[in-house]
């Protein structure tokens, strides 16, 4: 916390909570990826999935500016409103 007053600290804490919830929500879309992988015939072990945490941060830019071209990103969405999965 970088603020001296309780009200500012509380506001920062709420912002960090909101950000954390957004990151966790974004990274828990495993069902889509798992469904697609299984539809393609790949074996996905349920025991392994039990150990996957939605709290990883590889896709989070903690520092810097995030630039989003909304029109380009919206054009990439499928009919259900999801981006296509990236093949590895």
Secondary structure, 3 states (H helix, E strand, C coil): CCCCCHHHHHHHHHHHHHHHHHHHHHHCCHHHHHHHHHHCCCCCCHHHHCCCCCCCCCCCCCCCCCCCCHHHHHHCECCCCCECCCCC
